[in-house]
Amino acid sequence: MDNQHYKNPIISGYNPDPSICRVGEDYYIVNSSFEYFPGVPIYHSKNLVNWKMIGHCLTTENQLSLKKCRPSGGIYAPTLRWHNGTFFMTTTNVSGEGNFIVYSKEPEKGWSDPVWIDQEGIDPSILFDDDGKVYFTSTGLDKTGKACILTSEINPFTGEKLTESRIISYGCGGRYPEGPHLYKIKGKYYLMLAEGGTEYGHMETMQRSDNPYGPYEPCPHNPILSHKEDMRERIYCTGHADIMEDANGNWWLVCLAIRPCGGKDNRVLLHNLGRETYLAPVVWDDEGWPVVGENGLIDIDMEGPLPAETYPVNRDFADDFSEEVFPAQYNFLRNPVTDNYRRSIKTNTMVLRGSDITINEQDTPTWAGIRQKGFDTVSTVHLRPMETVQGMRLGLTAYYNKDYHYEIYLTKELDIWKICLAKHIHDIFVVTAQTEIDLQQGDSIWLRIVTDKEYYTFMYSKDGENYEKLGTGLTVGLCTESTRTMTFTGTYLALFAERADMEVDKFEVKVLD
């Protein structure tokens, strides 16, 4: 097929650490999910550009325990592979028991219980060799505490280790060698690593050997992917990649990268959407080494021999509550209390039962959100309070984590109905704007968040047509670089209820950019 134009990111919003595999003419990607439930979203495509979330790999508490999981704890980088009719997904629960594998023949219908792998580290990967051996590779530490890459042979259905773990690489000189992927390509073993840390020095390197245990020689033009020396205005932090051959024999790489929310004249590099999934074509040079994109650089506007025709990408979201099950795009904070969410197809509504747990806590509040997928968005919820509780909060939040969020909400204080705007930044939680509102029994309210690269703007309406501005919050307050500890997620737009119940019959997010 001739080259087609496409735009990056191919999966927008917080979708880091992509891993890709092919089954015939079907393509699948999984991503990290950290403290959010269900865990490890899985996407499907026919053309590598239009991706549909078909579910999650980890949908039960037995598969994924996240109780009181810290922000950016939980599930780290997954790897997805297909072998002899079965999908295998391996990942790490850093807030649980470590590395494990789940498997499925039909990923939309559910996955196995975890089988645990007695190998340390994070970012595991699986290679099904053509001699029947299965290699399990992860990031670990040697006896001196130095970061290294470990490999052992395993049974992927039981987790049993068939050999001891062996050190096969220390990387190619960058700090934090991680995200290992071991491949068998034309008789040679290729080891691809993320190095430099998942920040502005991020890069992807390649090594190869005639033996899975090495020794490995580095690619002479490492890094094969990086923007650390050529930080293009619209894309930074490229790395943590996976490669795949498509049905037509063309090769592709998927990786994470960020889009900064500041302009080119702003030297402060900030991002609020999280690390997103990008696509680049790969060719192999005469020496058998991969060349990614434009000699290791990628861009928003790209072209390549895509395996099928594409169509316009739609990033909008709308829930009309016409189905009993949640759309796949939803996430919850940690393991949700399922009784706190009741969808009704008879009334096309959802009731959120608020508890005393707030969204400021490292716990499980009543919260249901979707990823913010663009800089310019409009989120709207139509809600009705079902009871009156002094100090209740029912509303809509722009949420990065428990310490960084803005929200507009309905409350009642001293028998007075109010619409409030609150902000939590670092250890400061404060109401920055409020207005009294005349609300009678059975009345409802519309709440709205409008976003761009500079501000989150908070609005309300009594009729759903005429909106009043309540206030704004700087986008910088919800940026990864603004947090006080290293974090790896992105901003969500979410419904929440505290101390009282609310009924919702409309929740939508329009992406304008």
QUIPEGI-V637978 format. One record per residue. N is the residue number from 1. RES is the residue in one letter. PSI is psi in whole degrees, -180 to 180 (999 if undefined). Layout:
BEGIN
n:N res:RES psi:PSI
n:N res:RES psi:PSI
END
This chain:
BEGIN
n:1 res:M psi:141
n:2 res:D psi:162
n:3 res:N psi:141
n:4 res:Q psi:148
n:5 res:H psi:144
n:6 res:Y psi:166
n:7 res:K psi:139
n:8 res:N psi:156
n:9 res:P psi:151
n:10 res:I psi:-26
n:11 res:I psi:108
n:12 res:S psi:166
n:13 res:G psi:176
n:14 res:Y psi:98
n:15 res:N psi:72
n:16 res:P psi:173
n:17 res:D psi:53
n:18 res:P psi:144
n:19 res:S psi:137
n:20 res:I psi:147
n:21 res:C psi:162
n:22 res:R psi:140
n:23 res:V psi:101
n:24 res:G psi:-119
n:25 res:E psi:17
n:26 res:D psi:142
n:27 res:Y psi:142
n:28 res:Y psi:141
n:29 res:I psi:140
n:30 res:V psi:158
n:31 res:N psi:162
n:32 res:S psi:155
n:33 res:S psi:-13
n:34 res:F psi:-124
n:35 res:E psi:8
n:36 res:Y psi:149
n:37 res:F psi:141
n:38 res:P psi:167
n:39 res:G psi:152
n:40 res:V psi:83
n:41 res:P psi:146
n:42 res:I psi:131
n:43 res:Y psi:152
n:44 res:H psi:145
n:45 res:S psi:158
n:46 res:K psi:-16
n:47 res:N psi:1
n:48 res:L psi:1
n:49 res:V psi:-45
n:50 res:N psi:112
n:51 res:W psi:135
n:52 res:K psi:128
n:53 res:M psi:119
n:54 res:I psi:-1
n:55 res:G psi:-157
n:56 res:H psi:154
n:57 res:C psi:-28
n:58 res:L psi:104
n:59 res:T psi:0
n:60 res:T psi:157
n:61 res:E psi:-27
n:62 res:N psi:-34
n:63 res:Q psi:-32
n:64 res:L psi:104
n:65 res:S psi:122
n:66 res:L psi:23
n:67 res:K psi:121
n:68 res:K psi:28
n:69 res:C psi:136
n:70 res:R psi:156
n:71 res:P psi:133
n:72 res:S psi:20
n:73 res:G psi:-151
n:74 res:G psi:-127
n:75 res:I psi:118
n:76 res:Y psi:-167
n:77 res:A psi:124
n:78 res:P psi:165
n:79 res:T psi:136
n:80 res:L psi:129
n:81 res:R psi:156
n:82 res:W psi:135
n:83 res:H psi:123
n:84 res:N psi:45
n:85 res:G psi:3
n:86 res:T psi:136
n:87 res:F psi:139
n:88 res:F psi:130
n:89 res:M psi:126
n:90 res:T psi:144
n:91 res:T psi:-175
n:92 res:T psi:130
n:93 res:N psi:99
n:94 res:V psi:-13
n:95 res:S psi:9
n:96 res:G psi:-128
n:97 res:E psi:9
n:98 res:G psi:-138
n:99 res:N psi:140
n:100 res:F psi:169
n:101 res:I psi:140
n:102 res:V psi:156
n:103 res:Y psi:159
n:104 res:S psi:147
n:105 res:K psi:-25
n:106 res:E psi:95
n:107 res:P psi:-25
n:108 res:E psi:-20
n:109 res:K psi:2
n:110 res:G psi:162
n:111 res:W psi:163
n:112 res:S psi:169
n:113 res:D psi:157
n:114 res:P psi:144
n:115 res:V psi:127
n:116 res:W psi:142
n:117 res:I psi:124
n:118 res:D psi:64
n:119 res:Q psi:132
n:120 res:E psi:177
n:121 res:G psi:-168
n:122 res:I psi:179
n:123 res:D psi:50
n:124 res:P psi:157
n:125 res:S psi:158
n:126 res:I psi:137
n:127 res:L psi:123
n:128 res:F psi:104
n:129 res:D psi:161
n:130 res:D psi:-5
n:131 res:D psi:7
n:132 res:G psi:-13
n:133 res:K psi:150
n:134 res:V psi:121
n:135 res:Y psi:133
n:136 res:F psi:120
n:137 res:T psi:137
n:138 res:S psi:167
n:139 res:T psi:134
n:140 res:G psi:-162
n:141 res:L psi:143
n:142 res:D psi:-175
n:143 res:K psi:-20
n:144 res:T psi:-2
n:145 res:G psi:8
n:146 res:K psi:138
n:147 res:A psi:138
n:148 res:C psi:175
n:149 res:I psi:129
n:150 res:L psi:148
n:151 res:T psi:143
n:152 res:S psi:166
n:153 res:E psi:140
n:154 res:I psi:167
n:155 res:N psi:112
n:156 res:P psi:-15
n:157 res:F psi:-24
n:158 res:T psi:-21
n:159 res:G psi:-4
n:160 res:E psi:132
n:161 res:K psi:130
n:162 res:L psi:-15
n:163 res:T psi:166
n:164 res:E psi:154
n:165 res:S psi:135
n:166 res:R psi:143
n:167 res:I psi:126
n:168 res:I psi:-14
n:169 res:S psi:154
n:170 res:Y psi:16
n:171 res:G psi:-167
n:172 res:C psi:25
n:173 res:G psi:-16
n:174 res:G psi:154
n:175 res:R psi:156
n:176 res:Y psi:57
n:177 res:P psi:123
n:178 res:E psi:-174
n:179 res:G psi:44
n:180 res:P psi:137
n:181 res:H psi:122
n:182 res:L psi:128
n:183 res:Y psi:154
n:184 res:K psi:112
n:185 res:I psi:116
n:186 res:K psi:44
n:187 res:G psi:-6
n:188 res:K psi:154
n:189 res:Y psi:122
n:190 res:Y psi:132
n:191 res:L psi:112
n:192 res:M psi:135
n:193 res:L psi:150
n:194 res:A psi:132
n:195 res:E psi:164
n:196 res:G psi:-2
n:197 res:G psi:149
n:198 res:T psi:52
n:199 res:E psi:-146
n:200 res:Y psi:-9
n:201 res:G psi:14
n:202 res:H psi:147
n:203 res:M psi:164
n:204 res:E psi:132
n:205 res:T psi:162
n:206 res:M psi:142
n:207 res:Q psi:163
n:208 res:R psi:162
n:209 res:S psi:163
n:210 res:D psi:-6
n:211 res:N psi:138
n:212 res:P psi:-24
n:213 res:Y psi:3
n:214 res:G psi:-172
n:215 res:P psi:151
n:216 res:Y psi:138
n:217 res:E psi:140
n:218 res:P psi:151
n:219 res:C psi:133
n:220 res:P psi:-19
n:221 res:H psi:31
n:222 res:N psi:148
n:223 res:P psi:147
n:224 res:I psi:-15
n:225 res:L psi:125
n:226 res:S psi:146
n:227 res:H psi:16
n:228 res:K psi:-26
n:229 res:E psi:-14
n:230 res:D psi:73
n:231 res:M psi:88
n:232 res:R psi:145
n:233 res:E psi:-35
n:234 res:R psi:-9
n:235 res:I psi:128
n:236 res:Y psi:168
n:237 res:C psi:35
n:238 res:T psi:137
n:239 res:G psi:-164
n:240 res:H psi:75
n:241 res:A psi:169
n:242 res:D psi:147
n:243 res:I psi:159
n:244 res:M psi:147
n:245 res:E psi:129
n:246 res:D psi:-179
n:247 res:A psi:-17
n:248 res:N psi:6
n:249 res:G psi:7
n:250 res:N psi:149
n:251 res:W psi:148
n:252 res:W psi:154
n:253 res:L psi:135
n:254 res:V psi:144
n:255 res:C psi:171
n:256 res:L psi:156
n:257 res:A psi:169
n:258 res:I psi:153
n:259 res:R psi:118
n:260 res:P psi:145
n:261 res:C psi:-7
n:262 res:G psi:160
n:263 res:G psi:175
n:264 res:K psi:-21
n:265 res:D psi:-2
n:266 res:N psi:110
n:267 res:R psi:-13
n:268 res:V psi:113
n:269 res:L psi:115
n:270 res:L psi:147
n:271 res:H psi:141
n:272 res:N psi:-11
n:273 res:L psi:-5
n:274 res:G psi:-180
n:275 res:R psi:128
n:276 res:E psi:172
n:277 res:T psi:127
n:278 res:Y psi:159
n:279 res:L psi:139
n:280 res:A psi:142
n:281 res:P psi:153
n:282 res:V psi:135
n:283 res:V psi:158
n:284 res:W psi:131
n:285 res:D psi:180
n:286 res:D psi:-20
n:287 res:E psi:3
n:288 res:G psi:27
n:289 res:W psi:147
n:290 res:P psi:143
n:291 res:V psi:119
n:292 res:V psi:127
n:293 res:G psi:-131
n:294 res:E psi:78
n:295 res:N psi:47
n:296 res:G psi:3
n:297 res:L psi:147
n:298 res:I psi:173
n:299 res:D psi:174
n:300 res:I psi:-48
n:301 res:D psi:118
n:302 res:M psi:168
n:303 res:E psi:156
n:304 res:G psi:172
n:305 res:P psi:71
n:306 res:L psi:147
n:307 res:P psi:-13
n:308 res:A psi:166
n:309 res:E psi:146
n:310 res:T psi:171
n:311 res:Y psi:165
n:312 res:P psi:139
n:313 res:V psi:129
n:314 res:N psi:116
n:315 res:R psi:6
n:316 res:D psi:157
n:317 res:F psi:139
n:318 res:A psi:134
n:319 res:D psi:115
n:320 res:D psi:5
n:321 res:F psi:35
n:322 res:S psi:-3
n:323 res:E psi:148
n:324 res:E psi:-29
n:325 res:V psi:151
n:326 res:F psi:138
n:327 res:P psi:149
n:328 res:A psi:-22
n:329 res:Q psi:-19
n:330 res:Y psi:146
n:331 res:N psi:163
n:332 res:F psi:158
n:333 res:L psi:112
n:334 res:R psi:-161
n:335 res:N psi:114
n:336 res:P psi:154
n:337 res:V psi:102
n:338 res:T psi:-29
n:339 res:D psi:-12
n:340 res:N psi:2
n:341 res:Y psi:115
n:342 res:R psi:109
n:343 res:R psi:140
n:344 res:S psi:118
n:345 res:I psi:-14
n:346 res:K psi:-39
n:347 res:T psi:-3
n:348 res:N psi:52
n:349 res:T psi:167
n:350 res:M psi:134
n:351 res:V psi:126
n:352 res:L psi:119
n:353 res:R psi:110
n:354 res:G psi:142
n:355 res:S psi:-174
n:356 res:D psi:-8
n:357 res:I psi:127
n:358 res:T psi:167
n:359 res:I psi:1
n:360 res:N psi:-4
n:361 res:E psi:155
n:362 res:Q psi:71
n:363 res:D psi:-154
n:364 res:T psi:82
n:365 res:P psi:170
n:366 res:T psi:105
n:367 res:W psi:130
n:368 res:A psi:118
n:369 res:G psi:165
n:370 res:I psi:156
n:371 res:R psi:140
n:372 res:Q psi:121
n:373 res:K psi:1
n:374 res:G psi:165
n:375 res:F psi:-42
n:376 res:D psi:107
n:377 res:T psi:160
n:378 res:V psi:117
n:379 res:S psi:135
n:380 res:T psi:137
n:381 res:V psi:141
n:382 res:H psi:117
n:383 res:L psi:157
n:384 res:R psi:125
n:385 res:P psi:137
n:386 res:M psi:-9
n:387 res:E psi:168
n:388 res:T psi:115
n:389 res:V psi:125
n:390 res:Q psi:129
n:391 res:G psi:3
n:392 res:M psi:158
n:393 res:R psi:119
n:394 res:L psi:117
n:395 res:G psi:-151
n:396 res:L psi:132
n:397 res:T psi:143
n:398 res:A psi:110
n:399 res:Y psi:121
n:400 res:Y psi:-54
n:401 res:N psi:-172
n:402 res:K psi:-22
n:403 res:D psi:-5
n:404 res:Y psi:100
n:405 res:H psi:153
n:406 res:Y psi:148
n:407 res:E psi:146
n:408 res:I psi:134
n:409 res:Y psi:159
n:410 res:L psi:136
n:411 res:T psi:171
n:412 res:K psi:123
n:413 res:E psi:123
n:414 res:L psi:42
n:415 res:D psi:19
n:416 res:I psi:124
n:417 res:W psi:136
n:418 res:K psi:149
n:419 res:I psi:127
n:420 res:C psi:151
n:421 res:L psi:123
n:422 res:A psi:154
n:423 res:K psi:138
n:424 res:H psi:111
n:425 res:I psi:121
n:426 res:H psi:-120
n:427 res:D psi:22
n:428 res:I psi:123
n:429 res:F psi:120
n:430 res:V psi:145
n:431 res:V psi:119
n:432 res:T psi:-16
n:433 res:A psi:148
n:434 res:Q psi:156
n:435 res:T psi:141
n:436 res:E psi:150
n:437 res:I psi:141
n:438 res:D psi:109
n:439 res:L psi:125
n:440 res:Q psi:165
n:441 res:Q psi:126
n:442 res:G psi:-9
n:443 res:D psi:159
n:444 res:S psi:173
n:445 res:I psi:147
n:446 res:W psi:132
n:447 res:L psi:146
n:448 res:R psi:142
n:449 res:I psi:125
n:450 res:V psi:128
n:451 res:T psi:150
n:452 res:D psi:-169
n:453 res:K psi:-17
n:454 res:E psi:-35
n:455 res:Y psi:150
n:456 res:Y psi:123
n:457 res:T psi:133
n:458 res:F psi:130
n:459 res:M psi:161
n:460 res:Y psi:160
n:461 res:S psi:146
n:462 res:K psi:-21
n:463 res:D psi:-2
n:464 res:G psi:3
n:465 res:E psi:-46
n:466 res:N psi:113
n:467 res:Y psi:141
n:468 res:E psi:136
n:469 res:K psi:129
n:470 res:L psi:-37
n:471 res:G psi:-175
n:472 res:T psi:164
n:473 res:G psi:139
n:474 res:L psi:136
n:475 res:T psi:-34
n:476 res:V psi:-28
n:477 res:G psi:-16
n:478 res:L psi:28
n:479 res:C psi:144
n:480 res:T psi:-42
n:481 res:E psi:-14
n:482 res:S psi:-10
n:483 res:T psi:157
n:484 res:R psi:-13
n:485 res:T psi:164
n:486 res:M psi:122
n:487 res:T psi:161
n:488 res:F psi:7
n:489 res:T psi:-160
n:490 res:G psi:-176
n:491 res:T psi:138
n:492 res:Y psi:155
n:493 res:L psi:117
n:494 res:A psi:148
n:495 res:L psi:146
n:496 res:F psi:154
n:497 res:A psi:132
n:498 res:E psi:126
n:499 res:R psi:-7
n:500 res:A psi:169
n:501 res:D psi:150
n:502 res:M psi:151
n:503 res:E psi:134
n:504 res:V psi:134
n:505 res:D psi:3
n:506 res:K psi:131
n:507 res:F psi:117
n:508 res:E psi:153
n:509 res:V psi:119
n:510 res:K psi:132
n:511 res:V psi:121
n:512 res:L psi:-17
n:513 res:D psi:999
END
